């Protein structure tokens, strides 16, 4: 019969959906520590090796090491740390349902969200930061390679030791098999557009608050693979970019309408769509 730690590990890595993982076994140095013992023991394992290693991980956990996990290499996930239960519920209500949720200590959660595509490092980090900012997570822990806790082991932080000398277990509270959050294309479109804005800002002339350099066209955005040919995502991304570069609303609207918008309905509905897209881009820029 499987023990609960093995079951929890199996469930978590199935929900994360990666082939290879990096495992971190962390034990901070104290005045009584053996100076020859490293604080972090790193391991890189495929799924099968990880599952075979659970007994060894349990032993290391019992000796004071915290057990962490992250995907190996670039991946399709964003981890948001230090969330409340209310924040998790708001995620689900607003179209950001996590692929898995881990309760790392009583009332404190980490959420892993599945973008449905492998993200390059810069985009992955900015997506994690955007999610942390939106839902009140730890922005300092938001980057493409941050470790999350592995369920089934105890959280060995001293502040969580109870009067009996025991530590709380890390629980997998919610999970799915490959579920992608509904608003992933919108989020990635916004983040990719902000990368373009920041890149343009890097070539700004001194003492000039407006961005300079050649303005990318909407066709440049349509040709980019990161937008996946999604017209709505491209329109929003281009609107953010063009507004930040000083583009006029009329010029941006004309650019959006250069593609076939007949699926939006009659001309008035097409105009409404264009207006809403540009207004949303203005709101996003105003929050930056």
URGI-V167995 format. One record per pair of residues at least 12 apart in sequence whose C-alpha atoms are under 10 Angstrom apart, sorted by the first residue. I is the first residue (numbers start at 1). J is the second residue. Records with the same first field share a line. If there is no record, write none. Layout:
I->J / J
This chain:
3->55 / 152
4->151 / 152 / 153
5->51 / 54 / 55 / 57 / 58 / 150 / 151 / 152 / 153 / 154 / 169 / 170 / 171
6->50 / 51 / 52 / 53 / 54 / 55 / 58 / 151 / 152 / 153
7->51 / 151 / 152
8->150 / 151 / 152 / 153 / 170 / 171 / 172 / 173
9->47 / 50 / 51 / 54 / 150 / 151 / 152 / 153 / 172
10->47 / 48 / 50 / 51 / 151 / 152
11->100 / 151 / 172 / 174 / 175 / 176 / 177
12->69 / 99 / 100 / 101 / 102 / 150 / 151 / 152 / 171 / 172 / 173 / 174 / 175 / 176 / 177
13->47 / 50 / 51 / 69 / 70 / 71 / 100 / 150 / 151 / 177
14->47 / 100 / 175 / 176 / 177 / 178
15->98 / 99 / 100 / 101 / 112 / 113 / 114 / 174 / 175 / 176 / 177 / 178 / 179
16->70 / 71 / 75 / 76 / 77 / 99 / 100 / 112 / 113 / 114 / 175 / 176 / 177 / 178 / 179
17->47 / 71 / 75 / 76 / 77 / 99 / 114 / 176 / 177 / 178 / 179
18->46 / 47 / 70 / 71 / 72 / 75 / 76 / 77
19->45 / 46 / 47 / 48 / 71 / 72
20->44 / 45 / 46 / 47 / 48 / 49 / 50 / 70 / 71 / 72 / 73
21->43 / 44 / 45 / 46 / 47 / 49 / 50 / 69 / 70 / 71 / 72 / 73
22->42 / 43 / 44 / 45 / 46 / 50 / 68 / 69 / 70 / 71 / 72 / 73 / 145 / 147
23->40 / 41 / 42 / 43 / 44 / 45 / 50 / 57 / 67 / 68 / 69 / 70 / 71 / 72 / 147 / 148 / 149 / 150
24->39 / 40 / 41 / 42 / 43 / 44 / 65 / 66 / 67 / 68 / 69 / 70 / 147 / 148 / 149 / 150
25->38 / 39 / 40 / 41 / 42 / 43 / 57 / 60 / 61 / 64 / 65 / 66 / 67 / 68 / 69
26->38 / 39 / 40 / 41 / 42 / 60 / 61 / 64 / 65 / 66 / 67 / 68 / 156
27->39 / 40 / 41 / 60 / 61 / 63 / 64 / 65 / 66 / 67 / 156 / 157
28->40 / 64 / 65 / 66 / 157
39->65
40->65 / 66 / 67
41->60 / 65 / 67
42->68 / 69
43->69
44->69 / 70 / 71 / 72
45->71 / 72
46->72
54->152 / 153
57->153
58->152 / 153 / 154
60->153
61->153 / 154 / 155 / 156
62->153 / 154 / 156
63->156
64->154 / 155 / 156 / 157 / 158
65->153 / 154 / 155 / 156 / 157
66->149 / 150 / 153 / 154 / 155 / 156 / 157
67->147 / 148 / 149 / 150 / 151 / 152 / 153 / 154 / 155 / 156 / 170
68->146 / 147 / 148 / 149 / 150 / 151 / 153
69->145 / 146 / 147 / 148 / 149 / 150 / 151
70->144 / 145 / 146 / 147 / 148 / 149 / 150
71->144 / 145 / 146 / 147 / 148
72->145
73->118 / 120 / 121 / 144 / 145
74->118 / 119 / 120 / 121 / 124 / 144 / 145
75->114 / 115 / 116 / 117 / 118 / 119 / 120 / 121 / 124 / 144 / 145
76->112 / 113 / 114 / 115 / 116 / 117 / 118 / 119 / 120 / 124 / 144 / 180
77->98 / 99 / 111 / 112 / 113 / 114 / 115 / 116 / 117 / 118 / 119 / 124 / 127 / 128 / 144 / 180
78->98 / 99 / 111 / 112 / 113 / 114 / 115 / 119 / 124 / 125 / 126 / 127 / 128 / 129 / 131 / 132 / 142 / 143 / 144 / 145 / 146
79->98 / 100 / 101 / 110 / 111 / 112 / 113 / 114 / 124 / 125 / 127 / 128 / 129 / 131 / 132 / 137 / 141 / 142 / 143 / 144 / 145 / 146 / 147 / 148
80->98 / 101 / 109 / 110 / 111 / 112 / 113 / 128 / 129 / 130 / 131 / 132 / 133 / 135 / 136 / 137 / 138 / 139 / 141 / 142 / 143 / 146 / 148
81->102 / 104 / 108 / 109 / 110 / 111 / 112 / 128 / 131 / 132 / 135 / 136 / 137 / 138 / 139 / 140 / 141 / 142 / 146 / 147 / 148 / 149
82->103 / 104 / 105 / 107 / 108 / 109 / 110 / 111 / 132 / 135 / 136 / 137 / 138 / 139 / 141
83->101 / 102 / 103 / 104 / 107 / 108 / 109 / 110 / 111 / 132 / 135 / 136 / 137 / 138
84->103 / 107 / 108 / 109 / 110 / 135 / 136 / 137
85->103 / 107 / 108 / 109
86->107 / 135
87->109 / 111 / 134 / 135 / 136 / 137
88->101 / 109 / 110 / 111 / 135
90->135
91->111 / 131 / 134 / 135 / 181
92->181 / 182
94->181 / 182 / 183
95->180 / 181 / 182 / 183 / 184
96->113 / 114 / 115 / 131 / 135 / 180 / 181 / 182 / 183 / 184 / 187
97->111 / 112 / 113 / 114 / 176 / 179 / 180 / 181 / 182 / 183
98->110 / 111 / 112 / 113 / 114 / 115 / 174 / 175 / 176 / 179 / 180 / 181 / 182
99->111 / 112 / 113 / 114 / 115 / 174 / 175 / 176 / 177 / 178 / 179 / 180 / 181
100->112 / 113 / 114 / 172 / 173 / 174 / 175 / 176 / 177 / 178 / 179
101->113 / 151 / 171 / 172 / 173 / 174 / 175 / 176
102->148 / 149 / 150 / 151 / 152 / 170 / 171 / 172 / 173 / 174 / 175
103->149 / 150 / 151 / 168 / 169 / 170 / 171 / 172 / 173 / 174
104->148 / 149 / 150 / 151 / 153 / 154 / 155 / 168 / 169 / 170 / 171 / 172 / 173
105->154 / 155 / 156 / 157 / 160 / 167 / 168 / 169 / 170 / 171
106->160 / 168 / 169 / 170 / 171
109->137 / 149 / 170 / 171 / 172 / 173
110->137 / 138 / 148 / 149 / 172
111->137 / 148 / 174 / 175
112->128 / 148 / 175
113->128 / 131 / 178 / 179 / 180 / 181 / 184
114->178 / 179 / 180 / 181 / 182 / 184
115->127 / 178 / 179 / 180 / 181 / 182 / 183 / 184 / 185 / 187 / 188
116->178 / 179 / 180 / 181 / 184 / 185
117->180 / 184 / 226
119->144 / 188 / 226
120->144 / 226
121->143 / 144 / 145
122->143 / 144 / 191 / 192 / 195
123->143 / 144 / 188 / 191 / 192 / 194 / 195 / 226
124->142 / 143 / 144 / 145 / 188 / 191 / 192
125->141 / 142 / 143 / 144 / 145 / 146 / 191
126->142 / 143 / 144 / 188 / 191 / 192 / 194 / 195
127->142 / 143 / 144 / 184 / 187 / 188 / 189 / 190 / 191 / 192
128->141 / 142 / 143 / 144 / 146 / 191
129->141 / 142 / 143 / 144 / 191
130->142 / 187 / 188 / 190 / 191
131->187
149->170 / 171 / 172
150->170 / 171 / 172
151->169 / 170 / 171 / 172 / 173
152->169 / 170 / 171 / 172
153->167 / 168 / 169 / 170 / 171
154->166 / 167 / 168 / 169 / 170 / 171
155->167 / 168 / 169 / 170
156->168 / 169 / 170
185->226 / 227 / 228 / 230 / 232 / 233 / 234
186->227 / 230 / 232 / 233 / 234 / 236 / 237
187->233 / 237
188->226 / 227 / 233 / 237
189->226 / 227 / 228 / 230 / 232 / 233 / 234 / 235 / 236 / 237 / 238 / 240
190->233 / 234 / 236 / 237 / 238 / 239 / 240 / 241 / 281 / 284 / 285
191->237 / 240
192->226 / 227 / 233 / 234 / 237 / 238 / 240 / 241
193->221 / 227 / 233 / 234 / 236 / 237 / 238 / 239 / 240 / 241 / 242 / 244 / 281
194->237 / 238 / 240 / 241 / 244 / 284 / 285 / 288
195->241
196->216 / 237 / 238 / 240 / 241 / 242 / 244
197->211 / 237 / 238 / 240 / 241 / 242 / 243 / 244 / 245
198->211 / 241 / 244
199->211
200->212 / 213 / 214 / 215 / 216 / 241 / 244 / 245
201->213 / 244 / 245
210->244 / 245 / 246
211->244 / 245 / 246
212->245 / 246
213->245
214->245
215->241 / 242 / 245 / 246 / 247
216->238 / 241 / 242 / 245
217->238 / 241 / 242 / 252 / 255
218->234 / 235 / 237 / 238 / 239 / 241 / 242 / 252 / 255 / 256 / 258 / 259
219->234 / 238 / 255 / 256 / 258 / 259
220->234 / 238
221->233 / 234 / 235 / 237 / 238 / 241
222->234 / 235 / 238
231->256 / 259 / 260 / 261
232->256 / 273 / 274 / 277
233->277
234->256
235->252 / 253 / 255 / 256 / 257 / 259 / 274 / 277 / 278 / 281
236->256 / 274 / 276 / 277 / 278 / 279 / 280 / 281 / 282
237->277 / 278 / 281
238->252 / 255 / 256 / 277 / 278 / 281
239->251 / 252 / 253 / 255 / 256 / 274 / 277 / 278 / 279 / 280 / 281 / 282 / 285
240->252 / 277 / 278 / 279 / 280 / 281 / 282 / 283 / 284 / 285
241->281 / 285
242->278 / 281
243->278 / 281 / 282 / 285
244->281 / 282 / 285 / 286
249->274 / 275 / 278 / 279 / 282
250->275 / 278
252->274 / 275 / 278
253->271 / 273 / 274 / 275 / 277 / 278
254->274
255->274
256->270 / 271 / 273 / 274 / 277 / 278
257->270 / 271 / 273 / 274
261->273 / 274
